[in-house]
Structure formats: C-alpha cells, structure tokens
Amino acid sequence: MKKKFQFLFFSFLLFLAFFPSITFASRYHLEETDLSLLLDDDSWYVFTRGNIKDNEELEELGVSYDYLSNLMDENLIYLDAVHFSDESDDMIELFVRKKSGSKVESLSTYSKAELKLLEKELANNQDSPTSEIYENDYKFIYLEYQDSGYHLLEYYTIINNDAYTVTVQKVNDFTKEEKEEIRKTIDSMIFEVESKKEEETKKEEKEDSSILNYAIIGAIAGGIVGFLISLQNRKPKIKL
C-alpha cells in the first residue's frame, strides 16, 4: 500500500511538472441565486453575501462588513471578486448582479436573429464598439466598452426569469490572457434551471413581440448596466 501511495504521489508531481500553470479553483454557490461559478481563490479575493461576515480577507483590504453588505444590497450584487497583479498595480474587479422579475424566462429560447436585435440594443445603450452573442451551455450577450475611466467587459443573460449581469472592470486595457481567463469563469457557470415545457414557454413569450424589445432590455439594462464601483482602501495581498 505504501509503495502504491508513493507511486501516485510521484505521478502527481510529474503531472504538475508538465502542467505548471494548472490552477485549483473553488466553486462558489451564490446565495439567493440559481448560479455557481469557479474562481481561483489563491489569486482572487472572493466575497459573496454569505461569506463577508467576520471575513479576515475583507479586514485585510480595509473594508468594513457594513459597507460591503450595504453595497451589495443597494446594487443587486451577489459576488464581488478582486484580483491584484503580481507584476504591476493593476487591479481587476468582477461583479455578479441579479435582477429578478423578468417577463422572459430564459434567453436560451430565443433565436440568433432575436438575440442579434438584443445585442444591438444593448450595444447602443452602452456605446459599446465590440459586442457579440456568446454561447456555451447558455446564451449571453457580450459587450466591451469604456466608461468613467474604466475598461469594461460585460456578459448578460436571463435564467429562470432573473437577469444576470457579470461586469469586469479595470483601469487599463485587458490583455488577451485576462479576457481568456474571464471567459473560463463564464464557462464555469452552472445555473439550476427550473424545468418548464419549452414549447409552452416559447408560446407565452411570443404572444407579445414587444417583450424582446422592451422586457429583456429593461430587465438587463434597467438599473444594472453602466455600473461602476470600487471597494475602499484596497491593498494587494502580502505574500509570505
């Protein structure tokens, strides 16, 4: 048994030697949502509504529980994650927000043509020069734009009548590698989708063609897009 354990241990070390960049991420289940996602908590400070009470990392950043709790409540935030670069003073901040009450159950029931219409409307609203429809297991509208001195990447979707917005902000341009890492986080998302008959859902959503033009855009854009905020008194992690 001992020799077998030694063999497995050295096999694992050999695996790490060939794949030195591998990271071990944690899955965060966001309270009061149907969403979970992966983030590497060795490189990110990750705050959710359920983990900020008596959180030592929050104290390390010099931010109070009351401040962040109120910030989350007032801005519909369910996750606030912060990453500091090892090579520079660059800081990336990622927010996940949810707005409930959409008349639309899910973007997944809409065609490419209908999603292109939504993409165009959201891009116009945000004055975004770069936009696209992004699909993995779900359908998202993706935007890149600048606002108030920040470069922003945003992903929008609707699941279970809830509009979700993932906003990633940074003062400097995002690198190609940073965009790829953010996309990996988007690809790690799992929604607990409520089961409904797809045909029945489509019928209900097609009864009023104005839903696509107004309800979706209102659910996502109303009080959610164009969001910029930063935690106070941020400090990089001290590596011992």
Secondary structure, DSSP 8 states (H G I E B T S, - for coil): -HHHHHHHHHHHHHHHHH-TT----EEEE-TTSSEEEEE-TTTEEEEETTT-TT-HHHHHTT--HHHHHHHHHHHTEEEEEEEE-SSSS-EEEEEEEEEE--S---GGGS-HHHHHHHHHHHHHHHT-SEEEEEESSSEEEEEEEEETTEEEEEEEEEETTEEEEEEEEESS---HHHHHHHHHHHHT-EE------HHHHHHHHHS-THIIIIIIHHHHHTTTSS-----SS-------
